[in-house]
Amino acid sequence: MGSSITTITQTLDDILGGGTSVVSVAPVNLAAPGRAVPLEVRVSAPATGSDLPIVLFSHGNGQSLDSYAPLTSFWASRGFVVIQPTHLDSRRIGITFDDPRFPDIWLQRIADLKRILDQLDTIEAALPGLAGRMNRRSVAAAGHSWGGHTVQSLLGARIIEPDGHLTEDNFTDQRVKAGILLATTGTGGDELHPFAKENFPFMNPSFAELSTPTLVVAGDRDQSRMSSRGPDWFTDAYTLSPGATDLLTLFGAEHALGGIPGYEVAETTDESPERVAVLQRLTTAYLRSALLPTNDNWPAARSAFNATTNPIGRIDSK
């Protein structure tokens, strides 16, 4: 297995080409009137290059702008400006389930991403040497776990009310051209555990309206404590939406997908630097092809990955 992973990683590197040095600045403060605490973001970008696509990254529950370096730093080294907010559920802020501000955090998470897009001038000015190098017409959003739920709202997913109707709120953002949903929760209903129903009543999405091009990533050993469903719960966005055209299933992966929040954080119960290395490269290939019309990295990477002997996963497309 080890040799096959090394081989596919090298093959994907041949497709993508090499990386470059990354510069990063944090915290960058953005205007957020009425927010419980100031909105802080990290901005990372390649040291060289122009016309750089933008990736917004929404972290999972409890994390922060300092998390997910294995993924976000790699993207920046391969030509993307990556912007990471610290959402209000971050452990460093300390808003707990019984805090009266908690029920609205899911809405504030969505607002955080929109605020970033509204304040790209501030972000560009905060990182020395970034001025004039961002391609503001090429924006993707990616998120892990709760971050995936946040991102899918910008991609078109809606929330189903208890009476079965869609909520009037529609958070679709036309500025976001592509998405990546990493270990993102699926549909709600009776399969949700009581804790999820009580604390995350918004965890009842409709994916039928998600039409933005999207890659879904799931682990086949990701058993959530939020639902009685098995690992297939995390594939619902692919199964039920018209926009999610590709599904990457990683064999043996649990919720951290091998360690994308960080290799030594408590959430990483399935540490696998090799799995993360493959995920880094496949997501980079997807982002490039989704945001750069003439780029063929994704079809080439997808074909190479699916042709691997002793694979660590598979890619389905529709």
C-alpha positions as CSV (number, residue, x, y, z in Angstrom):
1,M,0.0,0.0,0.0
2,G,2.8,2.4,0.9
3,S,4.5,2.1,-2.5
4,S,1.2,2.6,-4.3
5,I,0.5,5.8,-2.4
6,T,4.0,7.0,-3.2
7,T,3.5,6.3,-6.8
8,I,0.1,8.1,-7.1
9,T,1.5,11.1,-5.2
10,Q,4.4,11.3,-7.6
11,T,2.0,11.0,-10.5
12,L,-0.2,13.7,-9.2
13,D,2.8,15.9,-8.6
14,D,3.8,15.4,-12.3
15,I,0.3,16.6,-13.3
16,L,0.3,19.6,-11.0
17,G,3.9,20.8,-11.2
18,G,5.9,22.1,-8.3
19,G,4.9,24.6,-5.6
20,T,6.3,27.9,-4.5
21,S,7.0,29.7,-1.2
22,V,4.0,30.9,0.7
23,V,3.5,34.2,2.6
24,S,0.8,34.5,5.3
25,V,-0.6,37.1,7.6
26,A,-2.9,36.8,10.6
27,P,-5.0,38.1,12.2
28,V,-6.5,40.5,9.6
29,N,-9.5,42.3,11.1
30,L,-12.6,42.8,9.0
31,A,-15.6,45.0,9.6
32,A,-18.4,43.0,11.2
33,P,-21.0,45.2,12.9
34,G,-23.1,43.5,15.5
35,R,-20.8,40.4,15.6
36,A,-20.1,39.1,19.1
37,V,-16.3,39.5,18.6
38,P,-14.3,41.1,15.8
39,L,-13.9,38.9,12.6
40,E,-10.4,37.8,12.2
41,V,-9.0,36.0,9.1
42,R,-5.7,34.5,7.9
43,V,-4.6,35.3,4.4
44,S,-2.1,33.0,2.7
45,A,-0.8,33.4,-0.9
46,P,2.1,32.2,-3.1
47,A,5.0,34.6,-2.9
48,T,5.0,35.0,-6.7
49,G,2.4,34.8,-9.5
50,S,-0.5,36.9,-10.7
51,D,-4.2,36.4,-11.5
52,L,-4.4,34.2,-8.5
53,P,-7.8,32.4,-7.8
54,I,-9.3,32.8,-4.3
55,V,-10.3,30.0,-1.9
56,L,-12.5,30.7,1.2
57,F,-12.0,28.0,3.8
58,S,-14.6,27.4,6.6
59,H,-13.3,25.4,9.6
60,G,-15.0,22.7,11.5
61,N,-16.6,23.1,15.0
62,G,-14.1,24.5,17.5
63,Q,-11.3,25.2,15.1
64,S,-9.8,28.6,14.0
65,L,-7.8,30.5,11.4
66,D,-4.7,28.6,12.6
67,S,-6.2,25.2,11.8
68,Y,-6.1,23.1,8.6
69,A,-2.5,24.1,7.6
70,P,-1.9,20.7,5.9
71,L,-4.5,21.6,3.3
72,T,-4.6,25.4,3.2
73,S,-0.8,25.9,3.0
74,F,-0.6,23.4,0.2
75,W,-3.3,25.2,-1.8
76,A,-1.5,28.5,-1.3
77,S,1.8,26.9,-2.5
78,R,0.0,25.8,-5.7
79,G,-1.3,29.2,-6.7
80,F,-4.3,30.1,-4.6
81,V,-5.0,33.0,-2.2
82,V,-6.5,31.2,0.8
83,I,-8.6,33.1,3.3
84,Q,-9.6,31.5,6.6
85,P,-11.9,33.1,9.2
86,T,-12.2,32.2,12.8
87,H,-15.9,31.5,13.3
88,L,-17.8,32.2,16.5
89,D,-17.8,28.5,17.5
90,S,-14.0,28.5,17.8
91,R,-12.8,27.2,21.2
92,R,-10.7,30.3,21.5
93,I,-13.9,32.4,21.7
94,G,-15.7,30.3,24.2
95,I,-19.3,30.5,23.1
96,T,-20.8,27.2,24.3
97,F,-24.0,25.3,23.5
98,D,-25.9,27.0,26.4
99,D,-24.8,30.5,25.4
100,P,-27.8,32.5,24.1
101,R,-25.7,33.5,21.1
102,F,-25.0,29.9,20.0
103,P,-28.3,29.3,18.1
104,D,-27.4,32.0,15.5
105,I,-23.8,30.9,15.0
106,W,-24.7,29.0,11.8
107,L,-26.0,32.2,10.3
108,Q,-22.9,34.2,11.5
109,R,-20.7,31.6,9.8
110,I,-22.3,32.2,6.5
111,A,-22.2,36.0,7.1
112,D,-18.4,35.7,7.8
113,L,-17.8,34.2,4.3
114,K,-19.9,36.9,2.7
115,R,-18.1,39.6,4.7
116,I,-14.8,38.3,3.3
117,L,-16.0,38.7,-0.3
118,D,-17.2,42.2,0.5
119,Q,-13.9,43.2,1.9
120,L,-11.3,41.9,-0.5
121,D,-9.7,45.3,-0.7
122,T,-8.9,45.2,3.0
123,I,-7.6,41.6,2.6
124,E,-5.4,42.5,-0.4
125,A,-3.9,45.5,1.5
126,A,-3.1,43.4,4.6
127,L,-0.6,41.1,2.9
128,P,2.5,42.8,1.5
129,G,3.0,42.2,-2.1
130,L,-0.5,40.9,-2.8
131,A,-1.9,44.1,-4.4
132,G,-3.2,43.5,-7.9
133,R,-2.5,39.8,-7.9
134,M,-5.9,38.3,-7.0
135,N,-8.4,37.2,-9.6
136,R,-11.7,38.2,-7.9
137,R,-13.8,36.6,-10.6
138,S,-12.4,33.1,-9.7
139,V,-13.6,32.3,-6.2
140,A,-14.1,28.9,-4.6
141,A,-15.3,28.0,-1.1
142,A,-14.3,24.9,0.8
143,G,-15.2,23.6,4.3
144,H,-14.8,20.7,6.6
145,S,-17.6,19.3,8.7
146,W,-19.6,22.2,10.0
147,G,-17.6,24.3,7.6
148,G,-18.9,22.2,4.8
149,H,-22.5,23.0,5.9
150,T,-21.6,26.7,6.0
151,V,-20.1,26.5,2.5
152,Q,-22.9,24.5,0.9
153,S,-25.3,27.4,1.7
154,L,-23.3,29.6,-0.5
155,L,-23.3,26.9,-3.2
156,G,-27.2,26.8,-3.2
157,A,-28.3,24.3,-0.6
158,R,-31.3,25.4,1.4
159,I,-32.7,24.5,4.8
160,I,-36.0,22.5,5.3
161,E,-38.3,23.9,8.0
162,P,-40.0,21.5,10.5
163,D,-43.2,21.8,8.4
164,G,-41.4,20.4,5.3
165,H,-41.1,23.7,3.4
166,L,-37.9,25.4,2.4
167,T,-36.9,28.3,4.5
168,E,-37.3,31.7,2.8
169,D,-33.6,32.4,3.4
170,N,-31.5,31.7,0.3
171,F,-27.7,32.3,0.9
172,T,-26.5,31.4,-2.5
173,D,-23.6,33.7,-3.6
174,Q,-23.0,34.0,-7.3
175,R,-19.5,35.2,-6.6
176,V,-18.6,31.7,-5.6
177,K,-17.9,29.6,-8.7
178,A,-17.0,26.2,-7.2
179,G,-17.0,24.3,-3.9
180,I,-15.3,21.5,-2.0
181,L,-17.3,19.8,0.8
182,L,-15.1,17.8,3.1
183,A,-16.8,15.3,5.5
184,T,-20.0,17.4,5.3
185,T,-23.1,16.2,7.1
186,G,-26.1,15.0,5.1
187,T,-29.8,15.2,5.4
188,G,-31.7,15.6,8.6
189,G,-35.0,14.1,9.7
190,D,-35.6,11.3,12.1
191,E,-32.1,9.9,11.7
192,L,-30.6,12.8,13.6
193,H,-29.7,12.0,17.2
194,P,-31.5,14.1,19.9
195,F,-28.3,16.1,20.6
196,A,-28.1,17.2,17.0
197,K,-31.8,18.0,16.8
198,E,-31.6,20.2,19.9
199,N,-28.3,22.0,19.2
200,F,-28.2,22.0,15.4
201,P,-31.8,22.4,14.2
202,F,-30.5,23.8,10.9
203,M,-28.9,20.5,10.1
204,N,-31.8,19.6,7.8
205,P,-30.6,20.7,4.3
206,S,-32.1,20.3,0.9
207,F,-29.4,19.6,-1.7
208,A,-31.8,19.8,-4.7
209,E,-31.0,23.5,-5.1
210,L,-27.2,23.1,-4.9
211,S,-26.2,23.8,-8.5
212,T,-22.7,25.2,-8.2
213,P,-19.9,22.8,-9.4
214,T,-18.8,20.9,-6.3
215,L,-16.4,18.1,-5.2
216,V,-17.6,16.1,-2.2
217,V,-15.0,14.2,-0.1
218,A,-16.0,11.5,2.4
219,G,-14.3,8.8,4.4
220,D,-15.8,5.3,4.3
221,R,-15.2,4.9,8.1
222,D,-16.6,8.3,9.1
223,Q,-19.4,7.3,11.6
224,S,-21.0,10.5,13.0
225,R,-22.3,10.9,16.5
226,M,-25.0,13.2,15.0
227,S,-26.8,10.6,12.9
228,S,-27.8,7.0,13.0
229,R,-26.8,6.8,9.3
230,G,-23.4,5.2,8.4
231,P,-20.6,6.8,6.5
232,D,-22.8,7.2,3.4
233,W,-24.5,10.1,5.2
234,F,-21.5,12.2,4.2
235,T,-22.1,11.6,0.6
236,D,-25.7,13.0,0.5
237,A,-24.5,16.3,-1.2
238,Y,-23.2,14.3,-4.1
239,T,-26.2,11.9,-4.3
240,L,-28.9,14.5,-4.0
241,S,-27.6,17.7,-5.7
242,P,-27.2,18.5,-9.4
243,G,-24.0,20.6,-8.8
244,A,-21.9,18.1,-6.9
245,T,-20.6,16.1,-9.9
246,D,-17.7,14.4,-8.3
247,L,-17.3,12.3,-5.1
248,L,-13.9,11.3,-3.7
249,T,-14.3,8.4,-1.2
250,L,-11.2,7.8,0.9
251,F,-10.8,4.2,2.1
252,G,-10.2,3.9,5.9
253,A,-10.7,7.6,6.5
254,E,-12.6,8.9,9.5
255,H,-13.9,12.4,10.0
256,A,-10.5,14.1,9.9
257,L,-9.8,12.5,6.6
258,G,-6.3,11.5,7.7
259,G,-5.4,14.8,9.5
260,I,-6.5,17.8,7.6
261,P,-7.3,19.8,10.8
262,G,-3.7,19.1,11.8
263,Y,-1.8,15.9,12.3
264,E,-1.6,16.0,16.1
265,V,-5.0,17.6,17.1
266,A,-7.4,15.7,19.1
267,E,-9.9,15.4,16.2
268,T,-7.4,13.4,14.1
269,T,-8.2,9.8,15.1
270,D,-7.1,8.4,11.7
271,E,-3.7,10.1,11.2
272,S,-2.3,9.3,7.8
273,P,0.1,11.8,6.2
274,E,0.0,9.7,3.0
275,R,-3.8,10.1,2.7
276,V,-3.6,13.8,3.3
277,A,-0.8,14.1,0.7
278,V,-3.1,12.5,-1.9
279,L,-6.1,14.7,-0.8
280,Q,-3.9,17.8,-1.0
281,R,-3.2,17.1,-4.6
282,L,-6.6,15.9,-5.8
283,T,-8.3,19.0,-4.3
284,T,-5.8,21.2,-5.9
285,A,-6.4,19.6,-9.3
286,Y,-10.2,20.1,-8.8
287,L,-9.9,23.7,-7.8
288,R,-7.7,24.5,-10.8
289,S,-10.0,23.0,-13.3
290,A,-13.1,24.4,-11.7
291,L,-11.7,28.0,-11.6
292,L,-9.5,28.0,-14.7
293,P,-11.5,27.1,-17.8
294,T,-8.6,25.8,-19.8
295,N,-7.0,23.7,-17.1
296,D,-7.2,19.9,-17.4
297,N,-5.6,18.9,-14.1
298,W,-8.8,17.4,-12.6
299,P,-9.7,15.0,-15.4
300,A,-6.0,13.9,-15.6
301,A,-5.7,13.5,-11.8
302,R,-9.1,11.7,-11.6
303,S,-8.1,9.2,-14.3
304,A,-4.7,8.6,-12.7
305,F,-6.1,8.1,-9.2
306,N,-8.8,5.6,-10.4
307,A,-6.2,3.6,-12.3
308,T,-4.0,3.1,-9.2
309,T,-3.2,-0.4,-8.1
310,N,-4.2,-1.0,-4.4
311,P,-6.0,2.3,-4.3
312,I,-6.7,4.3,-1.1
313,G,-10.0,5.6,-2.5
314,R,-12.0,6.1,-5.6
315,I,-13.6,9.0,-7.5
316,D,-17.2,8.7,-8.8
317,S,-18.5,11.2,-11.3
318,K,-21.9,11.9,-12.8
